[in-house]
């Protein structure tokens, strides 16, 4: 089951209290205060783990609590700090404060960690309050409470190429033939109910990730169909491929509608590089698809996933575009010359 949004409660550990204690040893009747400090409470930490693909585990358990710090003891002994709690999440997870909707952190790379709830500080023992005029202090501090938060964890898939199209445009079939992914394929709308990722392997160890997004219908940006639930998964793709089947009633209108839905959902997403794929070319035989006006696209390609035609061309076009984008992101920013 693909779970991409959950609400969890986290409680960091409270700090241990310091104590009031005095040395009592033979030949040292006035040994003075020796109350130790309390230990620090454990933190709640989120960590990106590439072995995970969904947030399913958090549907079974929605409250996570770190260990409290131990109290101090005599002989200036500090209490043991509480153990931290680690929450593993898939890369691409956004952590929000559920009460305020404020984004706390985004975990994008495997191994990224962030403390979402800090454990309470341990209290001071009475040895800290001793002075030259106050030699037998009985003051001590209680430990601080750990942070208590309600968190919203939202997963947005990270992919190089996002396949966008209406239901039954051929997205899942295309993904299944260019990668080892095995999405569900059917001849009815909304066969794909959850996004699928596939790794495309080319020669010379060249690889990139393609995401198959469930069908986009008119009004998706308002939540119609699967709507907003899955539109957000293409936000982190680097480029988009709009799939238009050759048996569409009006190819131009279908392309324009897809572009409009993306634009109304996010202008930033609409500005990403994109291409157009005419799918199901095996239905036309030797005929050419109707021309389409797509001035902003970096290419218009005709493919047939069933007949395995045109696939190498689009994979090479995607790779070249991704490579250009990577090179551009690595170029150093030139220093501005002051007059």
JOVEN-V114519 format. One record per backbone hydrogen bond with DSSP energy under -0.5 kcal/mol. CO is the residue of the C=O (numbers start at 1). NH is the residue of the N-H. If there is no record, write none. Layout:
CO | NH
CO | NH
//
This chain:
1 | 3
2 | 4
3 | 55
4 | 155
6 | 153
8 | 151
9 | 64
10 | 149
11 | 66
13 | 120
14 | 69
16 | 123
17 | 72
19 | 21
19 | 126
21 | 34
21 | 35
23 | 31
25 | 28
28 | 25
28 | 31
32 | 23
34 | 76
35 | 127
36 | 19
37 | 79
39 | 16
40 | 82
42 | 13
43 | 45
43 | 85
44 | 116
44 | 117
45 | 87
46 | 114
47 | 89
48 | 111
49 | 52
55 | 58
56 | 59
57 | 60
57 | 61
62 | 9
64 | 11
67 | 42
70 | 39
73 | 36
73 | 77
74 | 77
76 | 78
77 | 73
80 | 70
83 | 67
85 | 45
85 | 87
86 | 88
87 | 47
89 | 49
90 | 93
92 | 156
93 | 107
94 | 96
94 | 154
95 | 104
95 | 105
96 | 98
96 | 152
97 | 101
102 | 97
102 | 104
105 | 95
106 | 108
107 | 92
107 | 93
109 | 112
112 | 48
114 | 46
114 | 116
117 | 44
118 | 147
120 | 41
121 | 144
123 | 38
124 | 141
125 | 128
126 | 129
127 | 130
134 | 131
135 | 33
141 | 18
144 | 15
147 | 12
149 | 10
149 | 151
150 | 98
150 | 99
151 | 8
151 | 153
152 | 96
152 | 154
153 | 6
154 | 94
154 | 156
157 | 159
159 | 238
160 | 238
160 | 239
161 | 211
162 | 164
162 | 241
163 | 213
164 | 243
165 | 216
166 | 169
170 | 174
171 | 175
172 | 176
173 | 177
174 | 177
174 | 178
175 | 179
188 | 191
191 | 193
196 | 212
198 | 200
198 | 210
199 | 180
199 | 201
200 | 208
203 | 206
205 | 207
206 | 202
208 | 200
209 | 160
209 | 161
210 | 198
211 | 163
211 | 213
212 | 196
215 | 217
217 | 220
219 | 222
219 | 224
220 | 223
224 | 227
226 | 229
227 | 230
227 | 231
228 | 232
230 | 233
231 | 234
232 | 235
234 | 237
239 | 162
240 | 275
241 | 164
241 | 243
242 | 244
242 | 277
243 | 166
244 | 279
245 | 248
250 | 254
251 | 255
252 | 256
253 | 257
254 | 258
255 | 259
256 | 260
257 | 261
258 | 262
259 | 263
260 | 264
261 | 265
262 | 266
266 | 270
267 | 271
269 | 272
273 | 240
274 | 298
275 | 242
276 | 278
276 | 301
277 | 244
277 | 279
278 | 303
279 | 246
280 | 283
281 | 284
281 | 285
284 | 287
292 | 294
294 | 297
299 | 276
301 | 278
303 | 281
304 | 308
304 | 309
309 | 304
310 | 314
311 | 315
312 | 316
313 | 317
314 | 318
315 | 319
316 | 320
317 | 321
318 | 322
319 | 323
320 | 324
321 | 325
322 | 326
323 | 327
324 | 328
325 | 329
326 | 330
327 | 331
328 | 331
336 | 338
//
